[in-house]
Amino acid sequence: MTGPGDGVATTMRVSRNSIIVNLLLSTFKLSAGVLAHSSAMISDSAHSLSDVLSTVIVMIGVKLANQKSDRDHPYGHERLECVAGILLSAGLFAVGIGIGMSGVRDVIRGNYTSLVQPGLAALIAAAASIAVKEGMYRYARSAAERTDSSALMADAWHHRSDALSSIGSFGGILGARMGFPVLDPLAGVVICAFILKASFDIFMDSVGKMTDKACDDPTQREIRALILEQKDVIGVDQLKTRVFGDKIYVDVEISADGNSTLHTAHAAAQRVHDAIESRFPKVKHCMVHVNPSGRDHME
């Protein structure tokens, strides 16, 4: 696991590489789409171009989110990454709707019947896009796993969604070249579905992180088990977790021997605190309260 500074540097480096590749790929696909008369490839180039915007938003969000706490923001700025995610999802949604409406309009009006058969260049561009975007997905995913960056992982899935949309483009262009021109604008509708799905997933993930959503059940069970392993801890009376941007806050009430000294109780709480923050690097703050064993508590 890399440190916070290393994680930001890695995210920025991977993001810059993604922008360069996406700009080149988008230009290549747009040129191929225009020259080969393929609306599906032109739409696919727009998807790649939208990935450039998404990566820029990720970079800005990560940079702002990793600012140090200040007087006005004593809990830090992690939620700014969520704001960036919501803006990103809105932009993707707009792009998806635009592409989808264009494809549906062409199908309903029968505009595809007058379209020139897509050229071989469009088919080659679609195949190249699938290979490049899948490679970028694996590259970004590997970096996201090393740095434990949810923003970078979201960007990785953008690459995967672009690869999938290029598969739709490939099928549409191939079908059009085989004498089924309606498949070309229909492929644009398929691309729209992938973009809207990515937009929805990013939006829900960002909203969840901004509304103090609890950690998943496996994580909570692991935290609870870790607490019970600590010396002088008799039980866990209450455990609350909340996701704050890309970080986690933990509030826990443990029970200890009511006859023990304050020093012993404090030491137990400190062990719980240190164990949780050591085992779970995403935990930014852990508050531990000690209750005497056997006492009734209000939830």
URLIN-V782980 format. One record per residue. RES is the residue in one small letter. PSI is psi as a letter, one per 40 degrees, with the letter a starting at -180 (* if undefined). OMEGA is omega in whole degrees, 0 to 359 (none if undefined). Layout:
((RES PSI OMEGA) (RES PSI OMEGA))
This chain:
((m h 179) (t i 178) (g i 181) (p d 180) (g d 179) (d d 180) (g d 179) (v d 180) (a d 179) (t d 179) (t d 180) (m d 181) (r d 180) (v d 180) (s d 178) (r d 178) (n d 179) (s d 180) (i d 181) (i d 181) (v d 181) (n d 178) (l d 179) (l d 182) (l d 180) (s d 178) (t d 179) (f d 182) (k d 178) (l d 179) (s d 179) (a d 180) (g d 180) (v d 182) (l d 183) (a e 178) (h f 181) (s h 177) (s d 179) (a d 181) (m d 176) (i d 177) (s d 180) (d d 178) (s d 177) (a d 178) (h d 179) (s d 179) (l d 178) (s d 177) (d d 177) (v d 178) (l d 181) (s d 180) (t d 178) (v d 179) (i d 177) (v d 181) (m d 180) (i d 181) (g d 181) (v d 180) (k d 181) (l d 183) (a d 183) (n e 172) (q i 180) (k i 177) (s i 177) (d a 184) (r d 181) (d e 181) (h g 184) (p d 179) (y e 179) (g a 186) (h f 187) (e d 184) (r e 176) (l d 176) (e d 177) (c d 177) (v d 178) (a d 179) (g d 179) (i d 177) (l d 179) (l d 181) (s d 179) (a d 178) (g d 179) (l d 179) (f d 180) (a d 178) (v d 181) (g d 180) (i d 180) (g d 179) (i d 181) (g d 180) (m d 178) (s d 180) (g d 180) (v d 180) (r d 180) (d d 181) (v d 182) (i d 182) (r e 180) (g f 182) (n d 184) (y d 183) (t d 181) (s e 182) (l i 175) (v i 179) (q h 181) (p h 181) (g i 182) (l d 181) (a d 180) (a d 180) (l d 178) (i d 180) (a d 180) (a d 180) (a d 179) (a d 180) (s d 179) (i d 182) (a d 183) (v d 184) (k d 176) (e d 176) (g d 178) (m d 177) (y d 181) (r d 179) (y d 181) (a d 180) (r d 179) (s d 179) (a d 180) (a d 179) (e d 179) (r d 184) (t e 182) (d f 182) (s h 179) (s d 180) (a d 180) (l d 177) (m d 177) (a d 179) (d d 177) (a d 180) (w d 172) (h d 177) (h d 180) (r d 180) (s d 177) (d d 177) (a d 179) (l d 179) (s d 178) (s d 174) (i d 176) (g d 178) (s d 181) (f d 179) (g d 180) (g d 181) (i d 179) (l d 179) (g d 179) (a d 179) (r d 179) (m e 176) (g e 178) (f g 186) (p d 180) (v d 181) (l d 181) (d d 176) (p d 177) (l d 178) (a d 176) (g d 178) (v d 178) (v d 178) (i d 178) (c d 181) (a d 179) (f d 181) (i d 180) (l d 178) (k d 179) (a d 179) (s d 181) (f d 182) (d d 180) (i d 180) (f d 182) (m d 179) (d d 181) (s d 179) (v d 179) (g d 181) (k e 180) (m e 185) (t f 177) (d f 176) (k i 180) (a i 174) (c i 178) (d i 184) (d d 179) (p d 179) (t d 179) (q d 178) (r d 180) (e d 178) (i d 181) (r d 180) (a d 179) (l d 180) (i d 183) (l e 178) (e e 187) (q i 181) (k h 176) (d e 176) (v h 181) (i d 181) (g i 176) (v h 181) (d d 181) (q h 178) (l h 177) (k h 176) (t i 175) (r h 179) (v h 182) (f g 187) (g b 179) (d e 181) (k i 181) (i h 173) (y h 183) (v h 173) (d h 185) (v i 173) (e h 179) (i i 175) (s h 180) (a i 180) (d h 181) (g e 180) (n e 181) (s i 180) (t i 177) (l d 180) (h d 180) (t d 180) (a d 179) (h d 180) (a d 178) (a d 179) (a d 180) (q d 178) (r d 178) (v d 179) (h d 183) (d d 181) (a d 182) (i d 182) (e d 178) (s d 182) (r d 184) (f g 183) (p d 181) (k e 178) (v h 181) (k d 182) (h h 179) (c h 179) (m h 182) (v h 177) (h h 182) (v h 175) (n i 173) (p h 182) (s h 177) (g e 181) (r i 176) (d i 183) (h i 174) (m h 178) (e * none))
